[in-house]
Amino acid sequence: TSGHADGLHLINRAREDFSFLGLDRDGKQYLDGVAKYLDYLLTTWMPRELWSSWSLHGRKKAADHLGIPVQGVLPTTNHLESLNGNLKRKYVPQWQHSGHCLRFDMLLYRLVSNILPQIYAQHCMVTQYNTWQHKRFGHSVITATSSNSRLHTSSGAPCPWLAWYPADERRDADAHAI
């Protein structure tokens, strides 16, 4: 929401919408679960200062302050959580000895000299590969989406089940002979 009062109203409305569960003896436990969850939302995520940090209102305020469109303000910190996870599981353990924590100065040194250049090199490699793929195959580039195993073209349309082979006269002649 873009207004704190609107968010509070939605939570209170959800409480009212689920109140019918209390009419049924078996539904009472579900109503208690809904009430606990809504109380959690109110106490954890809806204090005005915290709400401003994650809501559309906060994003608009940040965009105005930065002088950029609201779409340029990321709605979550998932990218930071992902980097943190990669650091903990992939990059930092190779520099730890016997599982001991790295000293802060060594962590900074490894970040600047090894880890960030690896991340940047991987990003550049993927970008170059995608650029080559689009130049080479144009609109027929097929990519697997992470949400499911169905293939899609670069335009997002479902891909017909086709295969692409480079020209090879010998292979074609052998196939024709069969």
N, C-alpha and C positions, 0 to 999 in steps of 0.2 A: 504494500500500500504506500501511498505517498503522504498519508496523514496518520499520525499516531492514534487519534481517536477512532479513525476508520478501522485500524487493526484491532483495537480493543473491542470495537463493536462486532467485528467478525467473530472473534473468539466467544463473546457473550452470546451471539446468535447461534453459534455451533452448540453451545451449552443448552440453549433452548431447543434447538432442532433435535438433539439427542435425548431430551427429557422424557420422550415417550417410552424409552427403554425401562424407566423406573416403574411403569405401570404393570409390567410383566414381572413375575417373581424371578424367573430365570434371567431376565434382562437386567436385573439390578447389578449383577457383577460387571456387566458390560458398561453400564452407566457409570459405575465407580471407576473403571479403567479410563473412560472418556474424560471424566472429571479430573482424574490424576494427570492425564496428559495435558489438558487445557490449563490446569494449575501450573504445570511445568512450563508451558509456553509463556504464561503470564509472568512467572517469577524469574525465569531464566532469560528469555529473549525479548520481553516487552518492556523492561525498564527503558525510559525515554532515551537515555544516552546510548545504551546498547542497540536499541531499535534503530537509532539514527545511523549506526555504523553498517548495518546490513540491508536496510530497507531501500526502496526506490527513492524515498526522500533523501536519504544519505548519499546515494549515488548522484542524484541531481545536484546536491549541495557540493559534492566533490568536483563534479564536472564544471560547475560555475566557478569554483575556486581555481581550478586548473585551466579554465578557458577552453575546454574541449567538449565534444558532444557526449551525452550521457552513455552512448554505446561504447565509448572509449574507457569507461570506468568498469573494471571487472566486478561482477556481482558476488564473487566468492574468492576465497584464498586457495582454491584447489590447486592452482599452479604452484603455489609455495609449498603446500602439503606434498605434492608430487616430488618437487625438488628435495624436500627434507627426507622423504622416503627413499629416493635414489641415493642420497648421500649416506644414509644410515645402512642401507642394504647392499649397495653396489660399490660406491667409491671409497668411503672412509675405512671399511674393514681391511682393505688391502694395505693400508698404511699403519694399522694398529699392530702392535706386537703383543702376542698372547692375550688379545682382547682388551688390553689396557686402553684407557682414554688417551686421545692425542692431547698434547699440550696445545694451548690456544695458539701460540706462535707457529707451531708446526702445522696445525689445522689451516691457518691462514696461508702459510707458505704452500701447502699442498693444494689448497683451493686455487690459488693464483697460478701456480706453475704446472699443475697436472690436471686437476679435476675440471675446472672451468674450460681450459682449452679442449679437453676431450668432449665435453658437452657441446661446445661451440662447433667443433669439427664434425660431430655427428649431425648436428642441426644443418650445417652447410652441406654435408653429404646427402642428406635426405632432400633438402631443397633442390640441389643440383639434379638428383635423380628424378624428382617430380617434374622439373623443368624439361629435362631430356625426354621423359616419358610423354609429356604433352606435345613437345615439338615432333617427336618421332611418330606418335600414333594419333595425334590430333584429338578429335572428339570421341574417338573410340577407346580411350584409355579406360581400362577396367581396374577397379580397386575393390578390395574387400572392406566392408564396413565393420566397425567394431561391435555394433549392436546386434548383428546377425551374420549368418554365413552367406547370405544372398549377395551376389555380385552386382555392382552398379557401374554405369558409365560415369565419366567425369561430369556429365550434366545432371546426374542423380537418378536417371531413369534405370529401371531394372534391366540388367544385361541379358541378351539372348545367350543361350549356351552355345558359344562358338569358340573356336580355337584359331590362333594365328600362327602360321609357320613362315619363316623366311624362305625366299625362293631357293630351291635346291633341285637342279636338273637331275642329278643322280637319284635322289630319293623319288622324284616324280616318275622317272623311267622304271625304277624297281617296283613302284606301286602299280604302274601300268602293266608291267610284266605279270604281276600276280593276277 
